[in-house]
Every structure is written in structure tokens, then in C-alpha cells.
Amino acid sequence: MSSVSRGVEYDEFVRDRLPSLLRYAAVLSGDADLAADLVQDVMVKVHRKWPAIAAAGAPEAYVKRMVTNEYLSWRRRWSVRTVAVVPDELLHARAGAGQQRDTAQDTVDRDEAWTRLAGLPRQQRAVLVLRYYEGLDDAEIATALGCAPATVRAHASRALAVLRLDAPQEIS
């Protein structure tokens, strides 16, 4: 087999399989940009080893395994080399002046809020997300959802009432 035909096979493989490899990496990583980086890194390695990979008989399965391994090792390398710098003012503002935050409890609270929000009807959930997450006013939400501002207020009121009813009651 000549190097020219090996190159053509590699090119055909990339042309035919790249979209499915990108989708696989995106599902694996949960991030389209990271998926593109992973697949690019893997495809460089695949190009260098193409004759052996092609001879193995199942190149797509082999390359998917390479993507998986790259993802796992990339996460380890990324967590070691990536440090997010956060200004002290932001930390103090989030933690509340001088109070220690319980990260585990924050996670539980956030998960509970997402679960309760997910239990709302779609329109009510959309109104709350647009209002509190996106910071839109009622008129902007009404335009986005194709309804009247009064309908937005009604959805918000009902959703907040449901969330208050479902909220665990604290004992003082």
C-alpha cells in the first residue's frame, strides 16, 4: 500500500466520520468547543498512526476510544493546569461578609432549586428564567414568548406561588 493511498484513506475517513466523532465528543464532554479541541488533538495522533489504525480493521471504534482517552486525560491535565482567579471582593460578596459558606449545602440548595424549577409548567419556567436569570423585564419577556405583559405577570405569580408552597419550611 503506497503512502498516497494511505493518505486518501485517511482523508476519506476524516470526511466521512468527523461529524459523528464531533457529536460523540460533544456528548462525552458536554461542550462543543471542548469536543472540537479533543477531536482535533486525536486526529493529529490518528494521522501519524493511520496505517496501523486502518490495519486494525475497525478504525472508527479505535478512534472513538482515542477520543474517550483524550477526554479523560485532558480533564486531568486541565484540572491541574487551570486555575481560576477570583477577586477577593467577589468571594466576600458571595460568601456574605465574614460568613463561611458550606459548599456542599450550596450544591444541595442549587440542585433542589433546579428540580423545583423543572417541575413548573414550561411557560412559567420560561418566565422565571427570563426574568431572574436573563434579567428581562415583563415587556421583553412578553415579546420573547409572544404573549401579553399581563400574561407574563400571571405566569410569574403562579410559578412563585408554587415554588413558595413547595419550599421546605424552616423552623425558627
Secondary structure, DSSP 8 states (H G I E B T S, - for coil): --HHHHHHHHHHHHHHHHHHHHHHHHHHHS-HHHHHHHHHHHHHHHHHHHHHHHHTS-HHHHHHHHHHHHHHHHHHHHHHH------HHHHHHHH-TT----HHHHHHHHHHHHHHHHTS-HHHHHHHIIIIIS---HHHHHHHHTS-HHHHHHHHHHHHHHHHHHS-----
